[in-house]
Amino acid sequence: MKRSTMIAALGAALLASTGLARAEGELNIFNWGNYTSPELIKKFSDEYKIKVTVTDYDSNDTALGKIRQGGHGFDIVVPSASYVQIWVEEGLLLESNPNQMENFKNVDPRWVDVDFDPGRKYTVPWQWGSTGVSVDTAVYKGDINTSAIFLDPPAELAGKINVVPEMADVMHLAITYMGGEPCTGDKEILKKVRDKLVEAKTKWISMNYGNIEAMAKGDYAATVNWNGASLRMRDAKASIHYGYPKEGYPLWMDNAAILKDAKNVENAKLFLNYVMAPENAALISNFAKYANGIKGSEKFMPPEMATAPEIVTPAEFADKGKFMLRCAPEVQEIYTKIWTEVQK
């Protein structure tokens, strides 16, 4: 090896070992719509000289279907906890071992060793929250802490309700409303759930995502919704409030992971480590308004998020939330049949 070449190689190795190596190239992120902080992306892109492209999807099933087809060109995806095991079993994720990355020390102990990714071999926390109902209290002044808002809607709301077309969330809400447990295979309960959903749908105006602007403009008076999205609605219109269904509601976590066929693996690893830094995790939360699972991020977030009722669950409803995990395949098949009928 020529002396000049050797010096260049040693210099590059030194930069890499000290964490000062400058990355270049591209990174392609596949994430939920309106969920990725532009400020985070610009900061990462400027720091590492990486061109970042973000492509949106509207559901777990949409994302999974797209990646299964291949030829997608994405490096990072952000599946929910209830879907992570499917991605792993189908060999779609790279075992990138985030648990060995420098910033993994910042992950809140609650989220270090999770059932859906034991030891965190594939994923890092992105954001987590709950699914409930958002209601314009200028239209309806009754109790909003119930799934009756969309399953047995009061007259003031009938015909003005949107339901996000996310099967796992809606089925969880409907099953607990009808007295069942999440992931139940009880045929009697599930028949009641099916009948209730089909009946209730006649009083809905739509089944759409992207409802923040629609609620703020008054196109809807209520919607099944995620807590952070509801906070963003209240920021736009003060009369919109978030209800925690007392019958039961789902908790969830979305997680960033590297795809097995990613073309920019090293840049993707940089990004996973980057979002585990408290100040960067805070940028994600500041934009989408959800908790993020990273210790120390709170001090970089707006003070109002520390007390917002959409983020801090009222004590009386805290034990009504249950974490959504994957249901047994035979149970999932029944849910899919019910959901297909509801969507007709």
Rosetta silent file (secondary structure, phi, psi, omega in degrees, C-alpha in Angstrom):
SEQUENCE: MKRSTMIAALGAALLASTGLARAEGELNIFNWGNYTSPELIKKFSDEYKIKVTVTDYDSNDTALGKIRQGGHGFDIVVPSASYVQIWVEEGLLLESNPNQMENFKNVDPRWVDVDFDPGRKYTVPWQWGSTGVSVDTAVYKGDINTSAIFLDPPAELAGKINVVPEMADVMHLAITYMGGEPCTGDKEILKKVRDKLVEAKTKWISMNYGNIEAMAKGDYAATVNWNGASLRMRDAKASIHYGYPKEGYPLWMDNAAILKDAKNVENAKLFLNYVMAPENAALISNFAKYANGIKGSEKFMPPEMATAPEIVTPAEFADKGKFMLRCAPEVQEIYTKIWTEVQK
SCORE:     score description
SCORE:     0.000 S_00000001
   1 L     0.000  132.379  176.766    0.000    0.000    0.000 S_00000001
   2 L   -63.334  150.773 -176.778    1.321    3.443   -0.900 S_00000001
   3 H   -60.075  -41.038 -178.471    2.151    5.688    2.043 S_00000001
   4 H   -64.899  -38.028  178.780   -0.440    8.304    0.953 S_00000001
   5 H   -67.176  -41.336 -179.616   -3.119    5.639    0.637 S_00000001
   6 H   -63.515  -42.218 -179.985   -2.245    4.224    4.048 S_00000001
   7 H   -63.471  -41.992  179.714   -2.455    7.659    5.663 S_00000001
   8 H   -63.249  -40.904 -179.315   -5.842    8.297    4.050 S_00000001
   9 H   -66.390  -42.526  178.777   -7.123    4.941    5.253 S_00000001
  10 H   -64.632  -37.853  178.663   -5.893    5.515    8.793 S_00000001
  11 H   -64.150  -42.311  179.229   -7.468    8.961    8.809 S_00000001
  12 H   -64.354  -41.016  179.157  -10.819    7.586    7.706 S_00000001
  13 H   -63.329  -40.232  179.589  -10.658    4.884   10.365 S_00000001
  14 H   -63.925  -44.598  178.088   -9.868    7.474   13.033 S_00000001
  15 H   -59.517  -43.498 -179.306  -12.816    9.645   12.000 S_00000001
  16 H   -64.438  -41.289 -176.666  -15.142    6.654   12.060 S_00000001
  17 H   -68.713  -25.928 -179.162  -13.939    5.501   15.481 S_00000001
  18 L   -94.893    1.796  177.666  -14.521    8.936   16.999 S_00000001
  19 L    78.469   14.121 -177.195  -17.972    9.268   15.505 S_00000001
  20 L  -101.396    2.345 -178.892  -16.901   12.206   13.320 S_00000001
  21 L   -62.369  136.504 -179.960  -17.178   10.451    9.986 S_00000001
  22 L   -93.430  118.434  177.690  -19.317   12.397    7.550 S_00000001
  23 L   -80.582  158.147  175.899  -21.926   10.279    5.861 S_00000001
  24 L  -144.076  171.636  176.853  -23.159   11.055    2.376 S_00000001
  25 E   108.159 -141.356 -172.677  -25.733    9.744   -0.044 S_00000001
  26 E  -130.333  163.826  172.127  -29.425    9.137    0.447 S_00000001
  27 E  -148.805  128.254 -178.204  -31.982    7.850    2.924 S_00000001
  28 E  -116.652  115.583 -175.400  -35.534    6.896    2.014 S_00000001
  29 E  -107.332  132.808  177.791  -38.081    6.777    4.834 S_00000001
  30 E  -112.399  110.017 -171.232  -41.535    5.169    4.550 S_00000001
  31 E  -141.006  165.562  175.373  -43.709    6.516    7.358 S_00000001
  32 E   -56.411  147.371 -179.563  -47.253    7.359    8.373 S_00000001
  33 L   -65.909  142.027  176.489  -48.604   10.516    6.751 S_00000001
  34 L    56.796   41.656 -170.233  -48.139   13.853    8.558 S_00000001
  35 L  -133.525   -6.379 -176.594  -46.028   12.070   11.181 S_00000001
  36 L  -111.742  122.759 -177.654  -42.407   12.978   10.374 S_00000001
  37 L   -65.883  117.952  175.604  -40.945   16.205   11.728 S_00000001
  38 H   -60.191  -33.549  179.464  -39.587   18.357    8.860 S_00000001
  39 H   -65.524  -40.544  176.828  -37.276   20.021   11.381 S_00000001
  40 H   -62.012  -46.177 -177.649  -35.812   16.638   12.360 S_00000001
  41 H   -63.323  -42.862  179.411  -35.254   15.684    8.729 S_00000001
  42 H   -64.798  -42.341 -179.477  -33.550   18.988    7.912 S_00000001
  43 H   -62.162  -46.613  179.398  -31.320   18.769   10.984 S_00000001
  44 H   -63.548  -45.528 -178.215  -30.249   15.204   10.168 S_00000001
  45 H   -62.370  -42.735  179.905  -29.754   16.003    6.490 S_00000001
  46 H   -67.309  -39.024 -175.673  -27.643   19.074    7.216 S_00000001
  47 H   -70.170  -38.318 -174.520  -25.519   17.304    9.817 S_00000001
  48 H  -108.700    0.091 -179.099  -24.680   14.241    7.731 S_00000001
  49 L    58.106   41.597  179.556  -25.024   15.655    4.199 S_00000001
  50 E  -112.195  131.096  175.563  -27.611   12.986    3.412 S_00000001
  51 E   -81.324  117.477 -176.814  -30.535   13.618    1.083 S_00000001
  52 E  -106.770  129.816  176.058  -33.633   12.355    2.910 S_00000001
  53 E  -117.986  129.167  178.969  -36.875   11.505    1.135 S_00000001
  54 E  -111.632  126.424  176.550  -40.033   10.767    3.142 S_00000001
  55 E  -115.800  134.929 -174.802  -42.917    8.851    1.555 S_00000001
  56 E   -92.929  150.810  165.349  -46.230    8.575    3.384 S_00000001
  57 E  -132.579  166.641 -173.345  -48.594    5.670    3.947 S_00000001
  58 L  -111.164   -5.489  179.817  -51.996    5.647    5.615 S_00000001
  59 L  -161.659  162.204  175.499  -52.123    2.308    7.454 S_00000001
  60 H   -58.899  -41.061 -177.621  -50.097   -0.655    8.679 S_00000001
  61 H   -67.870  -37.493  177.159  -51.664   -2.837    5.996 S_00000001
  62 H   -62.186  -45.790 -179.926  -50.797   -0.380    3.230 S_00000001
  63 H   -62.623  -46.674 -178.208  -47.163   -0.278    4.343 S_00000001
  64 H   -62.326  -43.835 -179.498  -46.896   -4.056    4.671 S_00000001
  65 H   -61.890  -41.442 -179.420  -48.487   -4.654    1.285 S_00000001
  66 H   -64.204  -44.085 -177.615  -46.132   -2.221   -0.450 S_00000001
  67 H   -71.058  -35.963  177.459  -42.979   -3.760    1.030 S_00000001
  68 H   -58.507  -31.957 -178.337  -44.145   -7.305    0.302 S_00000001
  69 H   -69.833  -24.015 -178.012  -44.278   -6.405   -3.394 S_00000001
  70 L    76.888  173.573  177.637  -40.575   -5.531   -3.435 S_00000001
  71 L    64.915   26.440 -172.976  -38.854   -2.954   -5.629 S_00000001
  72 L   -87.357  -32.094  178.744  -39.896   -0.157   -3.296 S_00000001
  73 L    81.729    9.306 -179.159  -36.547    1.587   -2.706 S_00000001
  74 L   -90.229  153.693  179.123  -37.209    2.394    0.968 S_00000001
  75 L  -108.572  -37.840 -175.508  -34.667    2.072    3.789 S_00000001
  76 E  -126.985  141.646  175.131  -36.720    2.700    6.941 S_00000001
  77 E  -132.138  161.360 -174.036  -40.307    1.855    7.866 S_00000001
  78 L  -130.260   72.231 -178.629  -42.313    2.639   11.033 S_00000001
  79 L   -78.067  154.821  174.933  -44.710   -0.240   11.864 S_00000001
  80 E   -75.186  158.672 -176.685  -46.930   -0.403   14.933 S_00000001
  81 H   -55.407  -37.858 -176.783  -46.108   -2.861   17.708 S_00000001
  82 H   -69.475  -10.566 -179.805  -48.995   -5.156   16.762 S_00000001
  83 H  -110.504  -15.819 -173.658  -47.436   -5.603   13.296 S_00000001
  84 H   -55.047  -43.707 -178.405  -43.707   -5.819   14.090 S_00000001
  85 H   -62.762  -32.051  176.715  -43.732   -9.593   14.570 S_00000001
  86 H   -64.753  -45.683  179.147  -45.335  -10.043   11.144 S_00000001
  87 H   -60.050  -42.364 -178.926  -42.539   -8.004    9.550 S_00000001
  88 H   -67.289  -48.175 -177.629  -39.901  -10.034   11.399 S_00000001
  89 H   -61.984  -31.800  179.962  -41.458  -13.440   10.619 S_00000001
  90 L   -87.171    4.256  176.056  -41.716  -12.575    6.930 S_00000001
  91 L    68.562   31.772 -176.407  -38.041  -11.590    6.831 S_00000001
  92 L   -95.274  -13.229 -177.970  -38.746   -7.982    5.872 S_00000001
  93 E  -112.108  147.259  175.990  -36.644   -6.280    8.566 S_00000001
  94 L   -84.642  134.255  174.723  -32.875   -6.153    9.044 S_00000001
  95 L   -78.035   84.353 -172.221  -31.558   -7.300   12.422 S_00000001
  96 L   -90.232   -4.436  177.577  -29.703   -4.026   12.903 S_00000001
  97 L    51.259   61.192  174.471  -29.265   -4.386   16.683 S_00000001
  98 H   -57.869  -24.257 -179.641  -30.247   -0.901   17.862 S_00000001
  99 H   -64.353  -10.762  178.002  -29.581   -2.227   21.374 S_00000001
 100 H  -105.020    1.502 -178.558  -25.862   -1.883   20.606 S_00000001
 101 L   -80.649  154.692 -174.360  -26.067    1.683   19.328 S_00000001
 102 H   -55.805  -42.915 -173.395  -24.605    4.570   21.327 S_00000001
 103 H   -88.077    3.703  179.070  -27.913    6.317   22.042 S_00000001
 104 H   -63.097  -22.566  178.536  -29.832    3.206   23.097 S_00000001
 105 H   -61.089  -17.816 -178.668  -28.959    4.179   26.681 S_00000001
 106 H   -86.934   -8.679 -178.386  -31.593    6.900   26.356 S_00000001
 107 E   -69.035  131.551  177.556  -34.519    4.517   25.796 S_00000001
 108 L   -57.613  134.504 -178.179  -36.957    4.569   28.705 S_00000001
 109 H   -50.086  -31.262  179.240  -36.669    1.250   30.631 S_00000001
 110 H   -58.594  -29.429 -172.906  -40.365    0.601   29.908 S_00000001
 111 H  -111.575   12.069 -177.773  -39.548    0.267   26.216 S_00000001
 112 L   -75.946  -48.213 -176.592  -36.148   -1.475   26.324 S_00000001
 113 L  -122.887   90.597 -171.513  -37.252   -5.127   26.295 S_00000001
 114 E  -104.555  152.553 -177.319  -40.679   -5.310   24.673 S_00000001
 115 L   -59.126  -36.677 -175.076  -42.800   -8.335   23.775 S_00000001
 116 L   -79.330  -14.504  176.709  -43.009   -7.397   20.099 S_00000001
 117 E  -152.360   73.874 -176.647  -39.199   -7.067   19.739 S_00000001
 118 L   -53.522  125.530  178.951  -37.427   -8.808   22.639 S_00000001
 119 L    77.656   -1.104 -179.782  -34.120   -7.098   23.330 S_00000001
 120 L    53.972   60.770  176.698  -34.776   -4.522   20.583 S_00000001
 121 L   -84.700  -19.547 -173.522  -32.892   -6.315   17.818 S_00000001
 122 L  -120.837  -30.727 -166.411  -34.897   -4.654   15.044 S_00000001
 123 E  -128.530  158.880  170.389  -36.644   -1.494   16.204 S_00000001
 124 E  -126.526  151.644  179.238  -36.332    1.762   18.122 S_00000001
 125 E   -61.377  137.931  172.138  -39.210    3.747   19.651 S_00000001
 126 E  -106.890  -67.882  174.465  -40.729    6.377   17.408 S_00000001
 127 E  -153.306  160.051  176.753  -43.877    7.473   19.261 S_00000001
 128 E  -142.954  158.510 -178.534  -46.580    5.923   21.399 S_00000001
 129 E  -175.592 -152.518 -177.201  -50.063    6.843   22.502 S_00000001
 130 E  -132.796  165.925  174.955  -53.704    5.829   22.684 S_00000001
 131 E  -119.258  124.578  178.828  -56.738    5.591   20.435 S_00000001
 132 E  -145.037 -136.159 -179.813  -59.982    7.179   21.563 S_00000001
 133 E  -131.613  141.225  172.817  -62.456    9.751   20.259 S_00000001
 134 E  -106.927  131.996 -175.463  -62.172   13.430   19.407 S_00000001
 135 E  -133.557  135.769  173.036  -65.362   15.434   19.858 S_00000001
 136 E   -81.692  105.299 -175.204  -66.269   19.040   19.128 S_00000001
 137 L   -73.897   -4.042  171.161  -67.829   19.971   22.447 S_00000001
 138 L   -76.804  -22.392  179.181  -69.461   22.995   20.859 S_00000001
 139 L   -94.329  -41.638 -177.744  -71.676   20.485   19.016 S_00000001
 140 L  -129.683  124.704 -174.054  -72.077   17.840   21.735 S_00000001
 141 L  -107.939    9.011  179.475  -71.878   18.652   25.442 S_00000001
 142 L   -85.593 -165.814 -178.463  -72.443   15.170   26.890 S_00000001
 143 L   -67.295  123.580  179.094  -69.981   12.518   28.079 S_00000001
 144 L  -103.025   -3.704 -177.820  -67.190   12.029   25.530 S_00000001
 145 L   -89.738   59.146 -178.685  -65.295    9.327   27.448 S_00000001
 146 L  -161.093  146.240  175.703  -67.104    6.466   25.758 S_00000001
 147 L   -74.861   -5.042  173.236  -67.080    4.539   22.482 S_00000001
 148 H   -60.027  -23.085  178.667  -70.809    5.239   22.294 S_00000001
 149 H   -51.199  -40.274 -179.906  -69.694    8.436   20.519 S_00000001
 150 H  -113.300  -14.686 -178.395  -69.297    6.391   17.335 S_00000001
 151 H   -98.011  -31.051  173.396  -71.079    3.107   18.147 S_00000001
 152 L  -136.537   65.271 -168.729  -74.313    4.486   19.637 S_00000001
 153 L   -66.703  141.117  174.266  -73.993    8.129   18.648 S_00000001
 154 L   -66.875  160.257 -175.611  -76.185   10.815   20.189 S_00000001
 155 L   -56.797  -35.764 -177.905  -78.490   12.720   17.865 S_00000001
 156 L   -63.098  -25.104 -175.306  -76.220   15.783   17.844 S_00000001
 157 L  -103.955  -19.972 -176.436  -73.390   13.734   16.303 S_00000001
 158 L   -54.846  131.777 -178.822  -75.222   11.315   14.009 S_00000001
 159 L    82.068    1.419 -178.497  -74.178   11.870   10.402 S_00000001
 160 L  -127.081   21.361 -172.878  -71.167   13.956   11.478 S_00000001
 161 E  -109.653  134.571  171.901  -68.827   11.155   12.610 S_00000001
 162 E  -109.177  146.982  175.787  -65.615    9.951   10.991 S_00000001
 163 L  -127.826  123.103  178.260  -63.922    6.644   11.841 S_00000001
 164 L   -64.023  133.243 -176.200  -60.269    6.049   10.980 S_00000001
 165 L   -80.631   54.154  179.264  -60.100    2.892    8.835 S_00000001
 166 L  -111.393  103.645 -169.478  -57.562    1.153   11.090 S_00000001
 167 H   -54.906  -49.573 -174.198  -58.940   -2.302   11.844 S_00000001
 168 H   -59.842  -43.218 -178.449  -56.961   -3.170   14.986 S_00000001
 169 H   -66.596  -48.842 -175.767  -57.848    0.084   16.760 S_00000001
 170 H   -68.252  -39.772  177.737  -61.537    0.094   15.865 S_00000001
 171 H   -63.654  -40.654  177.590  -62.008   -3.602   16.637 S_00000001
 172 H   -58.818  -48.121 -179.938  -60.366   -3.119   20.045 S_00000001
 173 H   -62.291  -43.399 -177.599  -62.728   -0.243   20.836 S_00000001
 174 H   -69.148  -40.273 -178.875  -65.795   -2.115   19.596 S_00000001
 175 H   -65.215  -46.033 -179.992  -64.960   -5.369   21.386 S_00000001
 176 H   -67.926  -32.667  177.082  -64.397   -3.701   24.750 S_00000001
 177 H   -63.883  -35.072 -179.414  -67.563   -1.632   24.269 S_00000001
 178 L   -88.782    8.122  173.828  -69.526   -4.859   23.800 S_00000001
 179 L    93.638    8.286 -179.572  -68.006   -6.362   26.960 S_00000001
 180 L   -97.635  175.280  176.839  -65.244   -8.490   25.446 S_00000001
 181 L  -102.675  145.689  177.658  -61.492   -8.618   25.893 S_00000001
 182 L   -52.240  139.003 -179.359  -59.030   -7.515   23.172 S_00000001
 183 L    69.657   18.395  176.891  -58.123  -10.379   20.815 S_00000001
 184 L   -65.366  147.450  173.731  -61.123  -12.433   21.956 S_00000001
 185 L  -110.477   10.925 -178.787  -62.248  -15.303   19.775 S_00000001
 186 L   -63.882  113.208 -174.849  -65.651  -15.545   21.485 S_00000001
 187 H   -63.593  -35.502 -179.140  -68.089  -15.995   18.579 S_00000001
 188 H   -65.735  -45.457  177.516  -71.044  -14.610   20.527 S_00000001
 189 H   -62.603  -43.927 -175.517  -69.194  -11.402   21.394 S_00000001
 190 H   -68.070  -30.424  174.824  -67.861  -11.054   17.861 S_00000001
 191 H   -66.352  -40.909  177.486  -71.334  -11.407   16.341 S_00000001
 192 H   -63.937  -39.847  178.895  -72.503   -8.543   18.573 S_00000001
 193 H   -63.047  -46.592  179.423  -69.473   -6.527   17.517 S_00000001
 194 H   -59.693  -48.172 -178.885  -70.163   -7.156   13.842 S_00000001
 195 H   -62.683  -40.864 -179.149  -73.831   -6.212   14.176 S_00000001
 196 H   -65.814  -43.517 -179.599  -73.017   -3.078   16.173 S_00000001
 197 H   -65.006  -43.753 -179.863  -70.398   -1.853   13.691 S_00000001
 198 H   -63.545  -42.016  177.684  -72.648   -2.446   10.670 S_00000001
 199 H   -64.957  -46.019 -176.224  -75.527   -0.640   12.396 S_00000001
 200 H   -64.774  -32.971 -176.393  -73.339    2.235   13.591 S_00000001
 201 H   -58.628  -28.067  179.504  -71.832    2.818   10.169 S_00000001
 202 L   -64.689  -14.543 -179.211  -75.176    4.142    8.924 S_00000001
 203 L  -107.981    7.405  175.909  -74.593    7.125   11.246 S_00000001
 204 E   -96.966  150.821  176.258  -71.033    7.840   10.102 S_00000001
 205 E   -92.420  -26.526 -176.404  -70.201   10.314    7.367 S_00000001
 206 E  -164.858  167.259  170.786  -66.865    8.745    6.410 S_00000001
 207 L  -129.106   87.540 -172.958  -63.999    6.371    7.174 S_00000001
 208 L  -132.773  153.557  166.619  -60.949    8.504    6.499 S_00000001
 209 L   -88.317 -172.596  173.968  -57.463    9.309    7.743 S_00000001
 210 L    57.362   48.889 -172.801  -56.118   12.848    7.709 S_00000001
 211 L   -99.040    5.490 -177.164  -58.938   14.259    9.812 S_00000001
 212 H   -62.470  -52.260 -179.334  -57.118   17.081   11.637 S_00000001
 213 H   -67.450  -37.862 -178.091  -58.096   19.813    9.195 S_00000001
 214 H   -62.910  -40.890  177.014  -61.570   18.332    8.634 S_00000001
 215 H   -67.808  -42.498 -178.627  -62.374   18.478   12.354 S_00000001
 216 H   -63.626  -34.134  179.990  -60.959   21.982   12.685 S_00000001
 217 H   -81.583  -12.635 -179.255  -63.077   23.191    9.745 S_00000001
 218 L    91.287   10.731  176.862  -66.221   21.553   11.150 S_00000001
 219 L   -65.829  -33.102  174.251  -66.582   18.924    8.424 S_00000001
 220 L  -119.949  153.057  173.516  -66.812   16.373   11.243 S_00000001
 221 L  -105.660  -14.322  178.124  -68.149   16.802   14.768 S_00000001
 222 E  -158.965  154.418  176.504  -66.462   13.644   16.084 S_00000001
 223 E  -154.924  144.552  164.239  -63.934   11.054   14.987 S_00000001
 224 E   -65.688  134.147 -167.616  -62.233    7.921   16.244 S_00000001
 225 E  -158.156  165.888  174.479  -58.750    9.282   16.636 S_00000001
 226 E   -94.689  150.792 -170.065  -55.268    9.116   18.103 S_00000001
 227 H   -62.348  -42.014 -179.901  -54.422   11.264   21.085 S_00000001
 228 H   -65.070  -40.467  177.308  -51.655   13.335   19.494 S_00000001
 229 H   -62.383  -35.460  179.076  -53.769   14.109   16.448 S_00000001
 230 H   -66.984  -38.101  176.408  -56.505   15.234   18.824 S_00000001
 231 H   -62.246  -40.008  177.965  -54.098   17.641   20.541 S_00000001
 232 H   -65.090  -33.749  175.674  -53.251   19.101   17.147 S_00000001
 233 H   -65.573  -44.126 -179.226  -56.981   19.524   16.537 S_00000001
 234 H   -64.821  -33.795  175.142  -57.423   21.361   19.834 S_00000001
 235 H   -60.504  -32.564 -178.673  -54.523   23.635   18.895 S_00000001
 236 H   -87.455  -29.416 -178.124  -56.528   24.537   15.786 S_00000001
 237 L  -148.875  111.184 -169.336  -59.971   24.673   17.452 S_00000001
 238 L   -62.944  -21.412 -177.199  -60.272   24.985   21.232 S_00000001
 239 L   -82.126   -3.783  179.228  -63.660   23.239   21.481 S_00000001
 240 E   -87.701  126.065 -179.014  -62.271   19.878   20.296 S_00000001
 241 E  -129.533  156.075 -176.277  -61.496   17.504   23.160 S_00000001
 242 E  -100.112  130.118  178.404  -60.181   13.958   23.438 S_00000001
 243 E  -107.228  135.757  174.896  -62.212   11.228   25.111 S_00000001
 244 L   -97.895  106.057 -177.458  -60.782    8.081   26.740 S_00000001
 245 L   -56.713  120.235 -177.117  -63.459    5.380   26.313 S_00000001
 246 L   -68.052  -17.444  178.193  -64.275    4.077   29.785 S_00000001
 247 L   -76.452  -19.330 -178.800  -65.206    0.697   28.297 S_00000001
 248 L   136.711  145.453  179.912  -61.603    0.234   27.177 S_00000001
 249 E  -150.397  155.596 -177.453  -59.197    1.674   24.599 S_00000001
 250 E   -86.226  144.473  166.551  -55.955    0.594   22.897 S_00000001
 251 E  -104.927  148.634 -176.263  -52.432    1.746   23.622 S_00000001
 252 E  -146.324  162.953  171.125  -49.901    1.470   20.800 S_00000001
 253 E  -140.309  130.634  172.063  -46.304    2.175   19.879 S_00000001
 254 E   -96.331  144.818 -170.215  -44.875    2.888   16.435 S_00000001
 255 E  -137.252  135.463  178.340  -41.264    1.850   15.899 S_00000001
 256 E   -85.056  136.569 -179.071  -38.596    2.705   13.340 S_00000001
 257 E  -144.913  157.283  178.196  -36.826   -0.223   11.685 S_00000001
 258 E   -95.568  134.970 -179.859  -34.472   -0.851    8.763 S_00000001
 259 E   -76.052  146.402 -176.555  -35.775   -2.913    5.860 S_00000001
 260 L   -59.467  -35.799 -178.006  -33.944   -6.103    4.948 S_00000001
 261 L  -101.866   26.547  177.359  -33.477   -4.938    1.343 S_00000001
 262 L   -60.751  141.714  179.013  -32.503   -1.353    2.223 S_00000001
 263 L   -91.419  -18.952 -175.762  -29.974    0.185   -0.165 S_00000001
 264 L  -123.039   62.730 -171.698  -28.627    2.718    2.350 S_00000001
 265 H   -63.388  -45.891 -176.726  -28.110    0.592    5.448 S_00000001
 266 H   -65.203  -38.709  177.121  -25.363    2.645    7.114 S_00000001
 267 H   -66.672  -35.961  177.810  -27.317    5.868    6.684 S_00000001
 268 H   -65.773  -39.873  177.532  -30.378    4.115    8.091 S_00000001
 269 H   -64.762  -40.285  175.839  -28.391    3.012   11.153 S_00000001
 270 H   -57.196  -42.009 -177.105  -27.223    6.589   11.654 S_00000001
 271 H   -67.980  -42.313  178.485  -30.850    7.691   11.607 S_00000001
 272 H   -60.487  -43.738  178.234  -32.007    5.090   14.145 S_00000001
 273 H   -65.020  -37.524 -177.257  -29.257    6.157   16.516 S_00000001
 274 H   -61.958  -43.239 -175.680  -30.075    9.822   15.825 S_00000001
 275 L   -76.828   -6.625  174.775  -33.735    9.579   16.864 S_00000001
 276 L   -91.078   -1.285  172.333  -32.751    8.020   20.201 S_00000001
 277 L   -79.515  131.304 -174.494  -30.998   11.265   21.225 S_00000001
 278 H   -51.287  -44.216 -177.118  -33.376   13.185   23.549 S_00000001
 279 H   -67.331  -27.532  178.990  -33.225   16.480   21.660 S_00000001
 280 H   -83.240  -38.567  174.636  -34.033   14.703   18.380 S_00000001
 281 H   -59.961  -35.949  179.455  -36.809   12.549   19.813 S_00000001
 282 H   -63.487  -34.587  177.815  -38.330   15.768   21.122 S_00000001
 283 H   -62.541  -37.620  177.380  -38.515   17.144   17.572 S_00000001
 284 H   -62.535  -47.716 -178.702  -40.650   14.136   16.603 S_00000001
 285 H   -68.446  -39.278 -179.324  -42.997   14.730   19.541 S_00000001
 286 H   -61.000  -32.184 -179.356  -43.129   18.490   19.094 S_00000001
 287 H   -80.853  -51.853 -172.381  -44.399   17.962   15.551 S_00000001
 288 H   -95.544  -13.752  172.583  -46.860   15.073   15.933 S_00000001
 289 L    73.843   35.953  173.814  -47.727   15.607   19.634 S_00000001
 290 L  -120.918  160.775  170.961  -47.157   12.099   21.004 S_00000001
 291 E   -69.300  157.167 -171.938  -44.863   10.725   23.708 S_00000001
 292 L  -121.986  -13.184  178.130  -41.695    9.157   22.281 S_00000001
 293 L    84.218   11.535 -179.311  -40.186    6.685   24.764 S_00000001
 294 E  -113.860  121.574  179.851  -36.826    8.473   25.087 S_00000001
 295 L   -61.146  140.662  174.948  -35.631    9.598   28.530 S_00000001
 296 L    84.544   -5.462 -178.791  -34.748   13.262   28.855 S_00000001
 297 H   -72.720  -21.975 -174.975  -36.666   14.374   25.762 S_00000001
 298 H   -59.285  -35.567 -176.134  -39.248   16.197   27.885 S_00000001
 299 H   -70.594  -10.956  177.241  -36.939   19.127   28.616 S_00000001
 300 H  -102.369    6.807 -176.487  -36.782   19.875   24.892 S_00000001
 301 L  -108.237  156.396  179.408  -40.578   19.836   24.502 S_00000001
 302 L   -59.118  139.868 -177.900  -43.145   22.636   24.999 S_00000001
 303 H   -55.619  -33.527 -176.522  -44.259   22.920   28.672 S_00000001
 304 H   -65.672  -23.218  178.417  -47.917   22.501   27.705 S_00000001
 305 H   -70.086  -22.691 -179.592  -47.259   18.942   26.494 S_00000001
 306 H   -72.411  -17.588 -177.825  -46.339   17.960   30.053 S_00000001
 307 L  -124.000   -4.302 -177.140  -49.881   18.689   31.216 S_00000001
 308 L   -59.289  129.162 -178.805  -52.010   18.236   28.082 S_00000001
 309 L   -64.148  -20.211  176.056  -54.907   15.834   28.851 S_00000001
 310 L   -72.583  -25.946 -177.912  -54.358   14.201   25.459 S_00000001
 311 L   -98.864  -43.477 -179.864  -50.839   13.200   26.547 S_00000001
 312 L   -95.796  105.008 -176.094  -51.276   12.758   30.316 S_00000001
 313 L   -64.615  128.137  176.222  -54.070   10.230   30.775 S_00000001
 314 L   -56.664  139.806 -173.778  -56.544   11.237   33.511 S_00000001
 315 H   -54.594  -35.607 -175.945  -56.136    8.889   36.495 S_00000001
 316 H   -68.053  -17.606 -178.824  -59.733    7.660   36.284 S_00000001
 317 H  -113.008   -1.013 -173.658  -59.134    6.232   32.792 S_00000001
 318 H   -59.903  -37.395 -176.416  -55.520    5.065   33.129 S_00000001
 319 H   -85.486    2.583  179.370  -56.393    1.424   33.825 S_00000001
 320 H   -90.071  -12.697  179.719  -58.797    1.233   30.866 S_00000001
 321 E   -89.267  135.001  177.257  -56.017    1.300   28.289 S_00000001
 322 E  -128.557  138.559 -176.485  -54.460   -1.975   27.139 S_00000001
 323 E   -69.256  130.991  179.934  -51.464   -2.341   24.875 S_00000001
 324 L   -79.805  122.952  172.628  -52.305   -3.649   21.414 S_00000001
 325 L  -123.264  179.260 -177.540  -50.379   -6.732   20.390 S_00000001
 326 L   -73.822  132.001  176.261  -50.860   -9.217   17.597 S_00000001
 327 L   -82.052  162.221  177.327  -53.920  -11.471   17.900 S_00000001
 328 L   -58.374  144.952 -176.371  -53.811  -15.202   17.096 S_00000001
 329 H   -53.972  -41.143 -178.780  -53.970  -15.847   13.315 S_00000001
 330 H   -67.796  -32.545  176.779  -57.340  -17.621   13.523 S_00000001
 331 H   -72.966  -42.639  178.955  -58.789  -14.712   15.519 S_00000001
 332 H   -58.837  -35.657  179.685  -57.256  -12.170   13.157 S_00000001
 333 H   -63.602  -40.723  177.830  -58.961  -13.947   10.262 S_00000001
 334 H   -65.208  -43.453 -179.779  -62.378  -13.468   11.871 S_00000001
 335 H   -60.508  -40.532 -179.871  -61.635   -9.794   12.532 S_00000001
 336 H   -63.072  -39.585  178.082  -60.649   -9.313    8.896 S_00000001
 337 H   -64.359  -43.816  177.719  -63.945  -10.794    7.720 S_00000001
 338 H   -61.578  -45.911 -176.874  -65.890   -8.489   10.036 S_00000001
 339 H   -63.927  -39.518  178.238  -63.838   -5.496    8.935 S_00000001
 340 H   -61.699  -39.971  178.310  -64.328   -6.299    5.252 S_00000001
 341 H   -66.316  -40.989 -179.929  -68.087   -6.336    5.796 S_00000001
 342 H   -64.063  -35.480 -176.753  -67.995   -3.033    7.649 S_00000001
 343 H   -79.738   -7.476 -178.457  -66.046   -1.375    4.858 S_00000001
 344 L   -61.710    0.000    0.000  -68.503   -2.420    2.113 S_00000001
